[in-house]
Every structure is written in structure tokens, then in C-alpha cells.
Amino acid sequence: MTHPFEIELETVLPASPDEVWAAIATGPGIDSWFMGRNELDPREGGTAAMEIGGHREDALITAYEPGKRLATRTATAENGRFMAFEYLVEGREGSATVLRVVHSGLLGDDWEDEYDALRRGWPFHLHTLVEYLTHFRGRTGAPVFGVAPVPGRPAAELRDALAAALALPSPPTTGTRVAARPTGLPPLDGEVVWADDERFAIRTGDGLYGFHHSAGLVLMFHHLFGPDTDGAEAAWQQWLTGLLA
């Protein structure tokens, strides 16, 4: 049985409408703050594709008004599920832009848990967009994804392991300075810019690093803006796997 849902959020971004449009309506722009690797055919009727961990999902672009409105919709699954996204862009005086996001669709039998996860996740992603447009505007980030299934281990234990490996207090708190030396990876010198019960994020001079911890699972969504990102995803995956082995 499917259940309809709708999540609507609005945020003010420190960028022009054209800069916001580039961030939400181009593959490289989306790569720089959202999830996975993205491709977008810039036209109504085109395809918006996201690939995470070897899984690709395509969506139909149902509205494409440059600088103003982008909407996409996934195909309807056999059980009736689908996802639809709408982004509305409006310029404001003072080089700011209002972005309104509407995420809607139909969820399956476990819709309450899934809806709750979506509702809690969107503020984090929009905060990452603000960080990107504030500190890395005009640059293209290389997305890094990592995953470690660890059945039976509680979320708090996984958070503690991540925090310890990154020389952070547990739970991490926003504003904490970071001077981490993760094994086999470049140093992380920066600041915790987001922290809640399920995730924390670090901003450095060349990247945004997101760590998500839930019972039995850790995910990483990073966006790297440095000159040498080749091999970064494999290196971070190796670090995460070794840490939680």
C-alpha cells in the first residue's frame, strides 16, 4: 500500500539566481553539494540521473525554466512508488536568492520511517548547499561516497568511532575546530559545520565532508575541491572499512 507525502522547504542562499541555478540544474553543480554523481539533460523531457554506490536512478525532467524552475519525476515502480522534486528560484535584492524545494511522491509500506528520514535529511543537504555557495562558489566538487554496513552495532557506537578517528569529541558539536590526521588520507583542518543525532559535517579549505551514522550503517558524502581528487573515493572507503572492521 502506498502513502502520499510532501516535504516543502525554503532557504535564502548567498548567491545570484544564475549561480543557484548552476548549482541545482547542472550535473557538476549538483555533484558539489548533493548526493552521488549526477547528469542532467537541460531540457523539458530530458533525463536527470543520479548514481550512488553503483546504483543509478533516472528521472524525467518535467519542467525546465532556466533560472526559475526545475522539476523531475522518477518512473512509477511496480508497487506504485515514485519521487518528484521541484526547485523554484527567486532573486532578492542584495545578491541573495530564495530557493524553495518541494519533494513529493508515494512511499511504500514502511512510509513512516522513510518519510521521517527524508524530512530530517533535507535540512542537512540545504545547509551543505549554503556552505558550497558561501565558501566554494564557482568551483566544481568531486563527489566521494563511502558505505560500511556494520550489522548489530548501535548508532552511538558508530558515531563514537568516527569522532575518535577524527580527533573530535563525541557527540561532535557545531563550531568545534578540527585538526584530524585520518590514516592514509590527507589532513583535515577545519570546523564542524553541522551536527545532529544522525550526522555531522566538516568544512576545510578544500572540501565538505559529511558522515552519516545510523544503527548498523555508516555513509559518507564528501565534496572535494582540491587540485588532486583522483583515488579519493577509494582511499576514503578503505579508511572507513578499516575503521569499522
Helices and strands as residue ranges (DSSP letters): E 3-13, H 17-24, H 27-31, E 37-40, E 47-52, E 55-65, E 69-74, E 82-92, E 96-107, H 111-135, E 142-149, H 155-165, E 177-180, E 188-195, E 199-204, E 207-214, E 217-224, H 232-244
